[in-house]
């Protein structure tokens, strides 16, 4: 059985190159479509994405997508 989910989420995290950007959390919007041959748990996927962004503190959005 193939599973398909669409995730739209917003949260605040540290992202930016300049010093002032990295002092205050900024709103990030994530839109994700995922397919798998097994069950996908929407809540677990969302939680992992949010945790990943808050932990890494990327310099650019493009870097976060690699």
Secondary structure, 3 states (H helix, E strand, C coil): CCEEEEEEEEEEECCCCCCCCCCCCEEEEEEEEEEECCCCCHHHHHHHHHHHHHHHCCCCHHHHCC
